[in-house]
Amino acid sequence: MELTENMKAQVLTAALPYIQKYAGKVVVVKYGGNAMINPELKRAVMSDIILLSLVGIKTVLVHGGGPEISQMLGKLGIESRFVDGLRYTDSDTVEVVQMVLAGKTNKDLVSLIGISGGKALGLCGIDGGMIKAKKLTGENDLGYVGDIVGIDTAPILNALEHGYIPVIATVGVDENGQAYNINADTAAAEISAALKAENMIMLTDIRGLMRDVKDEASLIPAVKLSDVEGLINEGIISGGMIPKVKSCENAVRNGVKKAVMIDGRIPHSILIEMFSDEGIGTMFTV
């Protein structure tokens, strides 16, 4: 359906209160999944982020790059291994992670924002010691997988103050200069909290948190932090959804106004979430 001039005006005026609400505030977008692979969706995500930046919203893009890392490891004849959903990262793998995330993936996104009319600055957690990490410890040894111990927001704020969209690859570094592979959901939550972001938007490959994963009509539009443990016990939050929800929970618990899990497969889902009362996906709040 083609929009009439009046309908176009209504759309623009409806967005105005939300633009005013978020103007000058920080919004962190965690980017991954199918929206990162599909070229059309990738362009839609970048255009959304550019629009947010142009209307005065301080937008930070945090990205992963699992498929590209696996692809490069395959080309080099290095086996991809996963333990409890996390990539086992030996010394050879961490070099590939750093090369792919901080190199090709990051610069591809910076370039796409640039040719789409935006201004982006590529960063990784090693730059300025931005993501301080230590070896993640647990029941299983994951090699050079890192646990975040601190975020230095100075490089991010400096980029924002000069009108750039920071595009952050989730590689961390310890006090001895050792690089670590950092889970992108975890990094987005920690960066959001450090920046006291107004909103953290997590792009996923599902509509949000659903009571029945086979029924999109069972979407849970809003979750309070006090409800999370109960939903885990009920089995509604399970498997790979647990770390994503925990990242949203940690962000909100540490000062982020709200965290939202949305379907990155829907074109312009970021704008639908930001500029409407209904939003899209599942919102986590205190």
N, C-alpha and C positions, 0 to 999 in steps of 0.2 A: 504494500500500500504506500502510495506516494504522499508525503506530508504536505499539507497546505501551508501557506505562509503563517496563518493563524496558529496552526498546530505546532509549527516550528517555534513560534514566539512563546507558546504555552510551555513547551519543553524547556526552553532557556530560562524563562522566569521561574519555573518550578525548581530549577537547580540553584537559583540565586541564594536562598537561605542557607543551603548546605555549603556553598562556596564561602559565604561570609562566616559560617561556623568554623570551617577548617582553615581559613586564611591565616597564614603565619604559623600554623601548627605543623608538627612532624607526623607524617604517615609512613610506616614501613611496609613494603610489599615483599613477601617471600615468594619467589618465582621458581617454579619447577613443574614437573609432570608433563602432561600432554601439551599444555600451552607453551612449553618450551621447545617442543619438537615440531609441531605443526606450524609451517611458515605463516599461514594466514592468521592463526591465533597469536603468534609471536608479534606480528605487526600490530594487531589490535591491542595487545597488552602494552606495547611501547607507546602507541598513540594515546592510550588512557593515561599513562604515566607522564607523558609530555604535557597533556592537557592539565593534569593536576598541578604540575610545576608552573605552567604559564599563568594559572589563576591564583598563584601565591601560596600554594600548599607545598611545604617542604617535604619532598618525596624522596625516600631512600629505597633502593632496590637491592635486595639480598638474594643471591641465587645459588643453586646447587649445579649439578651437571653430571649426575650418575651415569646416564646412558653414554655420554661422550667419553667419560673416563673408561667405561667398560669397553667401548669401541677401540680406544687407543691401546688399552692393555692387550686386547685381542690381536691388534696389528703387531704388537711387540712380542707376542707369544707368552704373555704373563697371564696366568689364570686369575679370574675374578672369584674371590671367596667371600662369603657372607656368614656372619655369626650373629644370631638374634636380630637379623634385619640390618645389621651394620657391616660395612665393607671392612674385611680384614686388610690392614694396610701395613705391609712390610716396607723395607727400605726402598725397594725398587718402585713399589706402588705409590708411596708418598711422593716420590719425584714426579711420577706421571700425574698424580692428583694436582700437584702444584703447577705443573706445566699446562695442563688442560684447563683447570678452573681459573687460575690467575692469568693464563695466557689466552688461548683460543676462545674459550667460552665467554670470558669477561670482555675481551676486546670485540668480539662479534656483537655483543649486546650494546656496547658503547658506540660502535659504528652504526648499528641499526637505529639507535636513538638519534645520532647525528644526522643521518640521511633522511630521517623522518621529521626533522625540524627542531630537535631538542638539543640541549647541551648536557653531556654526561662526562663523568670522570671515573675511570676504572680504578678500583682499589682492591687490595686483598688484605686479610687480617695481619699479614706480616708488615705491611706498610705502616711505619711509625709505631710499630708494636701495638697496633690497634686491637687485635684479638689476642689476648694473653692466655696461654693454654698450658696445661700439663697433661701427662699421659693419663688417659681414662683407665681407671682400675675397676675390676669387677670379677665376676665368677670366671669369665673367659678373657684370655689375652687377645686384644684386637690390634696389637702392634702400635703403629703411630696414629692412633685415633685419639683425638684430644678432648679434654674436659676444659671448658672455659673458666678461667679464674679472674678475669677482668677485661673490661672494654675501655679503651681510651677513645673518647668521642671526638677528640680534637681534629683528626683528619676529616671526619664526616662533617662536622660543623663548619670547618674551613671551606669545604667544597660547597655546602649549602649557602654559606654567606656570599660566595662569589657567583651564585646563580647556576651551579652545576647540580645535576642529579647524580649522587654517589651510587655507583654500581659495585657491589661488594661481593667478592669471591670468598667463600668460607674456608680459608686456610689460616690456622693459628700458629703461634710461635711461642716457645718457652724462653726462659731467661738465658739459655745457652745457645739460642738461635736455631734449635731444632724445630722443623716444621711439622704440623699435625693436621690431619684430615678432621674437619669439624662438621658435624651434622648440621645441615642448612636450617632446619626447623629450630633447632636449639640456638643457633647463632642469631637467627632473626629475632627470637624472643629476648635474648640477652641484649642485643643492640637496641631493640625497641624500649626495653626497660631503662637502659643507660641514657637514652635520649628523651625519656619520659614522653613517649609518643602518644598522640591522641588516639591512634588506631593502628593495629597490626593486622594486615590482610594476608592470609595464607591461601595461595592458589593451590587447589588440589584437583584430582581427577574424579571427584564425586560431588554431589550436590551440597554436602555438608554432613552433619551427624544425623543419622537416620535410625529410627527404632527397628526398621526392617530394611536391610541393605538392598533388597529386591524391589522395594516399593518407595519411589521417590516422594509419594504423597505423605510418607511417614517422617519427613524431614522435621527435625526439632529446631525451630527458629532461634531460640534463646536458651542459654544454659547459665545458671549461676554457679560460682565456684563450689558452693556448698553441695551442689548436686552431682559433682563429678564422680566422687568415690562410689556413690550409689549406682550411677549409670555403669561404672566399671563392674561392680558386683553383680548387676543384672545381666551383664554380658552385652549391653548395648554399645559400650565402648570396649573394643577388643582388638587383638592383633596389632597391625600396623597403625591403627587409629589411636592407640594409647599414647605413643610418643608425640603425635601431632597435637592431641588434646592437652597433654601435659605441657607442651611448649606454650600453647594458648593460655593455660592456667598460670604458668610461671610468669608470663608477660604481664597479665592483669594483676597478679598478686604482688608484682614489683613495680606498680605505678602506671602501667599503660591503661588508658581509660577503657578500652575494649579491644578484644581480639576477635577476628571473624575468619571463619573457614568457608571459602566459596569455591564454586566450580569454575576452574580456569578454562574449561572447554566451551563455556558460553562466551561468545564475543562481547567485549566491553563489560564483562561482569564487574570489573572494578568500579566503573562509573555507576552502574546500577546500584551497587552496594553503597557507594559514597553519597550519591545525590538523590536518594529516595527514602521515604519513611519505612517502607517495607523491607528494603535491603534485599539481600540474597544470601542463602547459605545459613550458617549457624553462628550466632554471636555469643561470646563469652564475656560475662561481666561479674563484678564483685557480688 
